[in-house]
Amino acid sequence: MICFIRNVLDAKDSINCDETYAKAYYRRGSAYVALGQLDLAVKDFKHLCKLMPSDKDARDKYQMTLKEHKAREFAKCIEKDDIKVNVNLDDIQVDATYAGPKLETIEDLTAEWVVSMMDWMKSGKVLHKRYAFMIMVKCREIFEKEKSLVHISVPEEEEITVCGDVHGQFYDLLNIFSINGNPSETNPYLFNGDFIDRGSFSVEVIMTLFAWKALLPKHMFMARGNHESKNLNKMYGFEGEVKHKYDVKTYDLFSEIFCYLPIAHCINNKIFVIHGGLFAKDGVKLEDVQKVNRVREPPDEGIMCECLWSDPCDQDGRHPSKRGVGVQFGPDVAARFIEENNLKLVVRSHEVKHEGYEY
């Protein structure tokens, strides 16, 4: 993501120096395609065609990008929030050769079953689609009923473990559970987004988290990260992995469920937890976050976008994000948000910390 943004900025500098430099328009247009900003890519490739009217590659790039842009815009026009992926378990038969964990109904789900599923996937095998769909449909039902901001109550004598980006690293997830214990009513977890992409075992990660969520809806919490979105899934591997291990319909169901994931949590009214960070303006209250319509693909601006994309920095104030989306916010911004909302702490993920965490 950062390399594409850098390509955009470098190309912009080149164009500012020479507005006839065709290669800069080509590079910037290609970077915009990778970033999913097809409207801007179309403009660059159209200008490229004016600079190089006889260049076949330029015309092909323009036509292909324009076609994809029109298709996406058309899809937005006909998109309806009430359309769901229809799941009929009777249509999914289990082959007699399947030797993995099985469920008669979702009510038969137990901690022992989830552990057996984890062991099955640890051996390099995939959970049968029928049982995957049973778990996913149950999670869809749970997440639909939750608000955009979920309040979590943890008794003083107990703890909750907050985990940052897992990014498809299934064996790291197993290691977390090995060290810290499996989820349970006395060992709750909050996984703070970016469960998928980059790693080769995103399906195994998300199915494990969904299984625990289905079993322990009040003790396993999951927040949406910036990678729980179609644009990034196409770029960073999750879409291809799901289609390889299952099929298109399974991917569509995952994408739908991601739109129901909460975008923030608040623990005991004092600890605000989001994947990305804080906001482009002061005065945002927890109530504002709770009212956000999250059931959609992430927008390019606003509270939902900033919850998923923003980053802290050491300099006071607000600054443009190096990611090209969201903002960078300083310690003063964080302090005001904490004071205005009567909080003690903001916890976020979204960045690698080599010691595991950082204050």
Protein Blocks (a to p, Z undefined) as FASTA:
>chain_A
ZZmmmmmmmmmmmmmmomklmklmmmmmmmmmmnopamlmmmmmmmmmmmmmmlmklmmm
mmmmmmmmmmmmmmmmmpcfklccdddfklpccdfklcbdcdfblklpcfklmmmmmmmm
mnopacdfklmmmmmmmmmmmmmmpcfbdcddddfkbccdddddfklpaklmmmmmmmno
padfklccddeejjbghiaclmmmmmmmmmmmmmmmmlcccdddfklcfklmmmnommmm
mmmmmcmklmmmmmmmmmmpcfbdcehhlaccdfklccfbehiafklmmmpcfbbcddfe
djklmmmmmccdfbecjdddfklpajdddfklmmmmmmmnopabdcdehiacfkopaZZ
